[in-house]
Amino acid sequence: MNDIELLKFHLKLKKEQWITITDGSMMPTLYAKNQIKIKSADKYNLGDIIIFPRQQHLVIHRIVYVSDKTMYFKGDNNKYIDNDSQSDKIIGKVKNESIFSRMIASLSYSNSIKKKSTINGLILKLLCYCERYLMIIAHNLKVKIK
């Protein structure tokens, strides 16, 4: 049983699993070496951060467009939409609370002298996160209108 099959098995049994990010394709939302919690889901929506296999690796990207039967994925740090987006290959999605707790934890490491900038940094990160969702929704509406 390879790592991908093992992850699928764990998600079916436990419904949640911690994994470690290995690259920067989801920066600034997720960084290499961050740990996130993923879960299985019956439904995936626009804006969800999902995990799927590509060759012998796991890829973590965001759903950026949804049509009747097709979903397209893209890393937040990538310029282009994945050309191999296949919704039937999705293994699970990232739990949102693991993203927010990771953001808060990363900011809490700064020293007390920078307390004001830490709060400002948290607010800025949360605003960027919300802005990303709004951009995805606006893009999806724009594509549907054409």
N, C-alpha and C positions, 0 to 999 in steps of 0.2 A: 504494500500500500504506500503510494507516494504522499508527499506533504499536502498536496491539493486534495486528494481523496480523503486524507485524514482530517483536514479542516472541515470538509463537507460533512463527514461523519460526526465530528464534535458538534457542529452547529445544529444538526438534526437532533442530537441527544440533549445538549445543554442550552441550546438557543442563543448562547453568547460565547465569545472567545476573544481573548486579548491577543493582538498581534503587534509586531514592530514594523514601522515604516522603514523601507530600505533606500528610497530615493527622494528626490525633491520635486517630483511632478505635481504635487498638490500644495506646494508653497504658495502663499504664506499661511494657508489654513493648517496644513500638516507638514512637518519637517522630518527629514531622515532621522531615525532613531527614536521618534515619538512612539509611544505605545497608545493604541486605540482599541476600543471594544467594538467588535462587530457582532451582528446578530442575523439570523435568518429572517426572512420576511415573505409574506404572501403577495405583497404589492410594493412596487417601487414607483416613486414620484419624481417629477422634475425637481432638481436641486439635491436629491439624495446623493450621498457619497457612497459608492458601491465598490464591491470587490469582485473581480472575475479573473479567470486564468487566461494567460496568453503564453503560448508555447509551454515551457515548464516553470513559469513564474506567475505570481499573483500581482495583479494591477489594481490600484486604488484610484479611481477617477470619479468625477461628478456626472450625473445625468444632466445634460444641457439642452436636450430637445426630445420631445415625445410626440409622435404622431399616432395614427390608429394602431399600428402593430410594430412600430420601430422606435427604438430609443438610441440616442447618440450620446457618447461619453467623451469627456475631455478632462485632462488634468488642469487644475487651476493655473499652473505655471507653464502650460503648453500653449503654443500658438494655434494649433489645429485640432479639429475634432478627430477622434480615432476613426480610422477607416474600417475597423473590424468590430464595430459596436454590435453586439448580439445580445439581446435581452435574455435569451434562453441560457446564456452562459453565466449569468450573475449568480454568485454564491451567497452573498449577503450584503448588508449595508452597515455603515458606521453609525453607532449610536450617537446622536447629537450631544447628549450630556457628556460623553467622553471627550468631545472636541472642546466644549466650553470649560470643563474641568482642567483639560490640558493647557488651555490658554491662561486660565487663572493661576495654575501651578507654575507655569513658566514665568509669569510676571512676579510671583511672590518671591523668587530667588534674588531679585534685585535688592540692593542694600537700602537701609532705612533713610539714607540721605536723599535718595531719589524717590521718596514716597509719592510726592505729587506727580512726578513724571510717570510713575508706575500706574497710578490711577488713570492718568491721561492715556497711557499706552493701552490699558485695558479697554477704555471707552473707544479708542481708535480702532482696535482690533475687532470689537463687537460691531462697530459701524461698518467696517470693511466687509465683515461677514454678511451683514444684512444687505449691503449694497450689492454684493455678488448675487444673492438670491433675486433681488429686484432686476438686475441686468439680465439674468437668465429668463425670468418671466417676461420682460419686455422683448427679448429676442424671440421667445416662443410666440408671443402675440404678433410680432412683426412678420414672422414666417407664415403664420396662419392667414394673415390678411392678404398676402401676395397671391 
